[in-house]
Amino acid sequence: MAITLRNKPLEERIKRIGRQRGLGPSAVIAKAVEALEQAPADEVPPEEQARRLRALDEIQRRIAERITDAERAAMADFETDMYDENGLPK
């Protein structure tokens, strides 16, 4: 599939980079795509972080309403057995 660039300044940049490195336009674009694939993804936007935290709070609230004191005690015992005083796995 052919790709047509309609952005002359970008096309000139691609050609300049290619001349500097001895690459054709397709190779320059391929290297740019590879670099983007290797780069870490952008951070989650703040509004999405807030939405996820609200959803988590709602889940925790629902769980807290449904568990008994005996279940809470059992979970605390389990955590004591599983983690040390610093919260690290034993």
GUMAR-183617 format. One record per atom (N, C-alpha, C): residue in three letters; y, z, x negated. Coordinates in steps of 0.05 Angstrom, whole numbers, plus 32768, in hexadecimal, padded with zeros to 4 digits. Last residue first. Example, Ala and Ser with C-alpha at 12.3 -4.5 7.8 and 13.67 -1.06 7.14 Angstrom:
<nutors>
Ser7FD3808E7EFFSer7FEB808F7EEFSer8001809D7EFEAla7F8E809C7EF8Ala7FA6809C7F0AAla7FBE809C7EF8
</nutors>
This chain:
<nutors>
Lys7F0084267F77Lys7EF084387F66Lys7EDB84277F57Pro7F3E84027F7CPro7F2184057F82Pro7F1384167F6ELeu7F7A842A7F81Leu7F6A84157F74Leu7F4D84197F7BGly7F9A84527F93Gly7F96843B7FA5Gly7F8684257F98Asn7F9C847D7F74Asn7FB1846A7F6FAsn7FAE84517F81Glu7F6E849A7F7FGlu7F8884A67F87Glu7FA084927F83Asp7F4084637F91Asp7F48847C7F83Asp7F6484857F8CTyr7F18844D7FC9Tyr7F2F844B7FB7Tyr7F3584657FA9Met7EEA84597FE6Met7EEC843F7FDBMet7F02843D7FC6Asp7EED848C7FFBAsp7ED584857FECAsp7ED9846B7FDCThr7F1D84888016Thr7F1B849B8001Thr7F0384957FEFGlu7F108461803DGlu7F24845B8028Glu7F22846E8011Phe7EEB847F805BPhe7EE28467804DPhe7EF6845F8037Asp7F0C84A6806FAsp7EF684AE805EAsp7EED8496804EAla7F2D8486808FAla7F3984958079Ala7F24849D8065Met7F08847480B5Met7F15846180A3Met7F22846F808BAla7EFB84A480CDAla7EE6849580BFAla7EF2848180ACAla7F2C84B180E4Ala7F2184C380D0Ala7F0B84B480C0Arg7F308487810AArg7F44848A80F5Arg7F3A849B80DEGlu7F048494812AGlu7F04847B811BGlu7F18847C8104Ala7F1784C4813FAla7EFE84C48130Ala7EFC84AB811FAsp7F4284B3815DAsp7F4784C48146Asp7F2E84C58133Thr7F38846C816DThr7F3884898173Thr7F3E84998159Ile7F5F84328179Ile7F4C8441816AIle7F4F845F8170Arg7F8784188198Arg7F6B841781A0Arg7F5784288191Glu7FB9841A8182Glu7FB68423819DGlu7F99842681A5Ala7FB284038150Ala7FB8841F8151Ala7FB4842A816DIle7FAC83CD815FIle7F9583DB8154Ile7F9983F98157Arg7FE083C28171Arg7FC983BF8183Arg7FB183CF8179Arg7FFD83C98141Arg800283DA8158Arg7FEB83DA816CGln7FE783A18121Gln7FE383BD8119Gln7FE883D08131Ile7FFA8374813EIle7FDD8379813AIle7FD783968133Glu8031837C8137Glu8025837C8152Glu800783818151Asp8036837680FFAsp803E8390810CAsp803183928128Leu8027834080FBLeu8017835580EFLeu801D837080FBAla805383288116Ala803783248120Ala8025833A8115Arg807C833780F3Arg807C8340810FArg8060833E811CLeu806C831B80C6Leu806D833980C5Leu806D834480E1Arg807282E780D7Arg805782F080D0Arg8057830F80D0Arg80A982E580DFArg809782E080F6Arg807C82EB80F0Ala80BB82ED80AAAla80C2830180BFAla80AF82FD80D7Gln80A882BF8092Gln809F82D98089Gln80A482EE809EGlu80C6829A80AEGlu80A9829A80B2Glu809D82B480A8Glu80F982A6809BGlu80F482A980B8Glu80D682A980BEPro80F4829B8063Pro80F782B7806DPro80F282BA808BPro80BE826D8052Pro80DA8273805APro80DC828F8066Val80948276801BVal809582768038Val80B2827D8040Glu80A2824D7FE2Glu809E82677FEFGlu80A08264800DAsp808082107FD2Asp809882207FD7Asp8091823A7FE5Ala804782107FA6Ala805482097FBFAla806D821A7FC2Pro804782027F60Pro804282147F76Pro8052820B7F8FAla803281C17F48Ala804781D67F4BAla804081E97F62Gln800E81997F4DGln800781B07F3CGln801A81C77F3FGlu802881747F6DGlu800E817F7F76Glu800781987F66Leu805281667F4CLeu805881757F65Leu803E81827F70Ala8037814A7F24Ala804681627F1DAla804B81737F36Glu8023811F7F41Glu801181327F35Glu801E814C7F2EVal805481067F4EVal804381117F64Val802F81257F58Ala806480F77F1BAla807581097F2BAla806581167F41Lys803B80D37F0DLys803F80EC7EFELys805081007F0DAla804580AB7F34Ala802B80BA7F33Ala802E80D47F24Ile807780997F23Ile807480A67F3DIle805A80B67F3EVal806880837EF2Val807D80987EF3Val807A80A87F0DAla8044805C7F03Ala803B80727EF2Ala804F80897EF2Ser8066803A7F1FSer805080477F2DSer8046805F7F1DPro808980277EF6Pro809380377F0CPro807D80477F1BGly806980307EB5Gly807380207ECBGly807B80327EE2Leu807D804D7E77Leu806D804D7E8FLeu8079803A7EA4Gly8097805F7E48Gly808580487E47Gly807380467E5FArg80BD80857E4DArg80A2808E7E48Arg808E80777E46Gln80ED806A7E57Gln80EC807F7E42Gln80D080877E3AArg80DE80497E81Arg80E5803D7E67Arg80E380527E51Gly80D680717EA9Gly80C080607EA0Gly80C680537E85Ile810A80857EAFIle80F480977EA5Ile80DD80867E9BArg812180567EC3Arg812B80617EAAArg811580747E9ELys8105804E7EF3Lys8104803A7EDELys810C80457EC3Ile8116807D7F0EIle80F980787F09Ile80F680647EF3Arg814D80747F11Arg8143808B7F03Arg812580877EFBGlu814E80467F32Glu815880447F16Glu814E805C7F05Glu813B805D7F62Glu812C80477F55Glu813480447F38Leu816580807F6CLeu814A808A7F66Leu813980757F58Pro818F805B7F77Pro8191806E7F60Pro8176807A7F59Lys8178803E7FA4Lys817C80317F8ALys818080457F73Asn814C80467FD1Asn815F80587FC5Asn8163804E7FA8Arg812280307FE8Arg813C80277FF2Arg815380397FE7Leu80E5801B7FD0Leu80FB802F7FCDLeu811580227FD7Thr80AA800E7FEFThr80C480037FE8Thr80D880197FE7Ile8067800B7FDDIle807D801D7FE6Ile809780117FDCAla802A7FEE7FF3Ala80437FEC7FE3Ala805880007FEFMet7FE980007FEFMet800080008000Met801980007FEE
</nutors>
